[in-house]
């Protein structure tokens, strides 16, 4: 898969993020502090990564900021994106399964290297639910204005 990555700083797990995603066999596009000349403001870099997903340039994205909240808000402003702020592997697996989340938001402050590994393992191993009620919820999200 192709994964877009964005972070507004190089704090915490940000320096290890690309290597962790690539280690799983994915290719990456970098934004913000992760890119050589990227605008590092959370709203700009995280919405850019999310736009890659919405416009089909990337399959998924991982967006980061100090709390993860701004990253998830910016990503969710992009039509077609379902960003989930995840602090643990169980939440990440559930976000993929029940919410068909296509953007993972992480807190640079709270996410340790070990937790990052667990979250990415769960995120990439999970698949969206095929249950009719779950599909109906995802379909309804496209209708909400």
N, C-alpha and C positions, 0 to 999 in steps of 0.2 A: 504494500500500500504506500501511497504518498501521504505524508503527514506534514502539515504546516505547524511550526512552533513559534511562539511569541513569548517574550518576557520583557518587562519594563526595566529590569535591572539584572545584574549578575550575582545577586545575593542567593544564599541557600543552594537549592538543587539546580538552579538555572544553568551553571556551567556544565553539569553532567547530563542535562536533559537530552540533547541531540545524540550523544553517545549511547544513552540508554535506549532511545527509540531505534537508532540504527542497528544496535546489537540484536534487535528483534527482527532484522531483515527489511526494515522500512527505509524509504528515502525521505529526505526532509527538505523543506524550504524554511528559511529562518527570517524572523522579523524582530524589530526592536533591538534590545541590547545584545541579542544573539547574532545579529547581522552586522557586518562591518560598518555599514553606513546607514543603518536603520533608525528611524525616529523611535525613540524608546518610550515615549509617553504611552501609558497603558491603553488608553482609548484608541489611539492610532494603531499601535502594533497588534493588539488583540483583535480589533475589527478587521484588520488586513488578513490575518490568519483565518478568521471565520469566513471572510468573503471568498477565500480560496476554496473552502468547502462548499459554500452556497453556489459558486459558479463552476464547480466541477474540476478545478485545478488540483485539488487535494481530496483525498477520501475522508480524512478526519483532521482535527487540529488539537493541539495542546496549548493552552494559553495560561500565563502566570503573571501574578503581581504579588505584592507583599501579603495581602489577605486572601487573594483569589477572587474577592467580590467584584472589584472593578473589572477584572479580566472577564468574568462571567457576564456581567452587565453589558460590556461592550460587545462581546460575541453574540449575545442574545438579541441585540438590536438589529442584527443582520437577518433578513428574511430567509427562512429555511434552516436556520441554525437552531440546534437544541443543545445548549451548553450546560453542563452540570459541574458544579463546584463539589469536588470530592476530597475528603480528608482521609479516606481509608479504602481498602480493596473491596469491601462488601458494598459500600455506596457506589463505587465505580462499576462493579458488575451489575448492580441493580439499575443504574442509570442507562447502561447499554441495553439491558434486557427489557425493562418496562417502559423506558422513555425514549428508546432508540436515539440516545444522545450521540451526537456526531462531533462534539467539541468537549474536551476535558479541561476544566479549569482547576488550577492548583494554587495553593498558598505557598509562597516562597518562605514565609515565616514558620509555618507549621509542618511542612513536609520534609521529613528526614530522607536520607538516601535509601534506607531500608524500606520506608513507607512508599517512596517513589517506585521502587522496584515492584513492590506488592501491588500498588495501584495499576501500574502499566501492565503487569501480568494479567490482572483481573480484567482490565479494560479491553485488551486485545484478545483475550480468550472468550469473552462474552459475545453473544449475538442477540439481536432483537427478538423479542417474543413473537411467536406466530399465533398466539391466542387472539380470538376475535375482539375481545374487549380491550386488549392492549393496542391492537391495530386501530380500533375505533378512536381511542384517545389520541393517538398520534395524528390520525386524519383530522380530528377536530381542531388540533392545534393550528392547522393551516387555515381554518375558518375564523379563528379568533382575531378580532381587530381591536 
